[in-house]
Amino acid sequence: MRIPSLLMGFPRYFSRRTYFMNFVSRADFLCIGSLASVHHCRTEWMCSSNGLRRELCQQAEQQIEGLSDREQRLVDRLYNGLIQGHRACLAEAITLVESTQSRKKKVAQVLLQKVLSYHREQEKLNQGKPLAFRVGLSGPPGAGKSTFIECFGKMLTERKHKVSVLAVDPSSSTSGGSLLGDKTRMTELSRDMNAYIRPSPTSGTLGGVTRTTNEAILLCEGGGYDVVLVETVGVGQSEFAVADMVDMFILLLPPAGGDELQGIKRGIIEMADLVAINKADGDLVVAARRIQAEYISAMKLLRKRSKVWRPKVMRISAKTGEGISDMWDKMTEFRDLMLTSGELIAKRRKQQKVWMWNLIQENMLEHFRSHLAVKDKIPLLEEKVLSGVLSPGLAADLLLKAFKDSL
Ligand SMILES: Nc1nc2c(ncn2[C@@H]2O[C@H](COP(=O)(O)OP(=O)(O)OP(=O)(O)O)[C@@H](O)[C@H]2O)c(=O)[nH]1
């Protein structure tokens, strides 16, 4: 990669610049908030790959140079604390990426870049293998997710793993949040020094929450957590969002069928790499066996998603701990097979692309809504659509035209 001569002339910034350029040249994906913004999408980027890289370097540079000394000190403190495994720094870093304040968002992106770069170095030392196993966990309310995480997490920390648990719950902005609930539900794990539990952000859209969860995953990995569990607390689309950000997606079901599982969307079963029928203890063992058999037959009919893995259906009891160790064995088998076949890396790459487009979509929409050319027209046109005076298509065309004409 060619180093822009402009950047070579400033020794004061050289180490930071070199670091950034190294990072940019090796990055498969750059996660810079402002890069996703339309303002920065210049057409000449597409003309040549060298030009594009140079431009990206400069953009990345601008990000770091734009920070005040105080902000830079904050980034350094959080970064150093994070990679040394300080939980307080990890918590503060996640709060920073969750911030909606534009200044803090910028600081968060610089921190994230540093963590990403560290990450890549560590992965290189690890022969290109991912540092952490990202696991998604979903299931209807009452399936026993928190009881499972408590039991599973404790088993892993006893085996010297470091576990972090992140929750995705866009509904928590309206329902008051899962914060208290999670804290009281996983009492022992939350006291474990090798575990870190982060409740869902208490506000935000699904897009916003998944963005910060994706970033929180990277921060947890930078903090040395080798198993990152992402739990969906909300129902609906959040399960799909989680399946899109993890290596392995697990569906936890109670030993019940039909009506009781109506909250579970059909499509989500197709996303599962492993279905765990929980509560297979006491009087519920028979029901658990029956449900397991039903799912085994149903899942045989599903489209094959991997060349090396067929989804498994297991019986476990989060209460007694039975089957949890076997389940971990299956999970590591999955990870190893996916890794050696190259499917895991391909999946992660695909997820990065999805993530990039989600960010663009989100930023573009925000930009559109707040743009002077359309901002005032939106309520008026919405009202006309609601009252049936205008068709949604025509209203959308009018707004898009006003937006395009202003560019
Ligand atoms: N018998 C039995 N009960 C269990 C098991 N796991 C969880 N439970 C019970 O099921 C109930 C729900 O468990 P939670 O862990 O709170 O379930 P959850 O999926 O986190 O539920 P939400 O908080 O509603 O999302 C509790 O009363 C648990 O004690 C199990 O393995 N066996």
The ligand as an SDF file (V2000), in Angstrom:
LIG
                    3D

 32 34  0  0  0  0  0  0  0  0999 V2000
  -37.5260  -27.9180   36.2590 N   0  0  0  0  0  0  0  0  0  0  0  0
  -36.7490  -27.0030   35.7060 C   0  0  0  0  0  0  0  0  0  0  0  0
  -37.0540  -25.6950   35.7770 N   0  0  0  0  0  0  0  0  0  0  0  0
  -36.2470  -24.7970   35.2120 C   0  0  0  0  0  0  0  0  0  0  0  0
  -35.0720  -25.1730   34.5080 C   0  0  0  0  0  0  0  0  0  0  0  0
  -34.4940  -24.0610   34.0300 N   0  0  0  0  0  0  0  0  0  0  0  0
  -35.2560  -23.0220   34.4090 C   0  0  0  0  0  0  0  0  0  0  0  0
  -36.3000  -23.4550   35.1250 N   0  0  0  0  0  0  0  0  0  0  0  0
  -37.3630  -22.6360   35.7310 C   0  0  0  0  0  0  0  0  0  0  0  0
  -38.0750  -21.9920   34.7010 O   0  0  0  0  0  0  0  0  0  0  0  0
  -38.4490  -20.6820   35.1220 C   0  0  0  0  0  0  0  0  0  0  0  0
  -37.9760  -19.6640   34.1230 C   0  0  0  0  0  0  0  0  0  0  0  0
  -36.5590  -19.6680   34.1210 O   0  0  0  0  0  0  0  0  0  0  0  0
  -35.6940  -18.4270   33.6490 P   0  0  0  0  0  0  0  0  0  0  0  0
  -34.2830  -18.8590   33.6800 O   0  0  0  0  0  0  0  0  0  0  0  0
  -36.0650  -17.1940   34.3840 O   0  0  0  0  0  0  0  0  0  0  0  0
  -36.2030  -18.3140   32.1540 O   0  0  0  0  0  0  0  0  0  0  0  0
  -35.9270  -17.2060   31.0490 P   0  0  0  0  0  0  0  0  0  0  0  0
  -35.9530  -17.8760   29.7480 O   0  0  0  0  0  0  0  0  0  0  0  0
  -34.7090  -16.4390   31.4080 O   0  0  0  0  0  0  0  0  0  0  0  0
  -37.1970  -16.3760   31.1870 O   0  0  0  0  0  0  0  0  0  0  0  0
  -37.4610  -14.8370   30.8730 P   0  0  0  0  0  0  0  0  0  0  0  0
  -36.7680  -14.0960   31.9890 O   0  0  0  0  0  0  0  0  0  0  0  0
  -38.9510  -14.7140   30.9500 O   0  0  0  0  0  0  0  0  0  0  0  0
  -36.9010  -14.5670   29.5400 O   0  0  0  0  0  0  0  0  0  0  0  0
  -37.8650  -20.4840   36.5250 C   0  0  0  0  0  0  0  0  0  0  0  0
  -38.8570  -20.7550   37.4690 O   0  0  0  0  0  0  0  0  0  0  0  0
  -36.7740  -21.5350   36.5920 C   0  0  0  0  0  0  0  0  0  0  0  0
  -36.5520  -21.9900   37.9120 O   0  0  0  0  0  0  0  0  0  0  0  0
  -34.7660  -26.5720   34.4480 C   0  0  0  0  0  0  0  0  0  0  0  0
  -33.7830  -27.0020   33.8650 O   0  0  0  0  0  0  0  0  0  0  0  0
  -35.6380  -27.4310   35.0600 N   0  0  0  0  0  0  0  0  0  0  0  0
  1  2  1  0
  2  3  2  0
  2 32  1  0
  3  4  1  0
  4  5  2  0
  4  8  1  0
  5  6  1  0
  5 30  1  0
  6  7  2  0
  7  8  1  0
  8  9  1  0
  9 10  1  0
  9 28  1  0
 10 11  1  0
 11 12  1  0
 11 26  1  0
 12 13  1  0
 13 14  1  0
 14 15  2  0
 14 16  1  0
 14 17  1  0
 17 18  1  0
 18 19  2  0
 18 20  1  0
 18 21  1  0
 21 22  1  0
 22 23  2  0
 22 24  1  0
 22 25  1  0
 26 27  1  0
 26 28  1  0
 28 29  1  0
 30 31  2  0
 30 32  1  0
M  END
$$$$
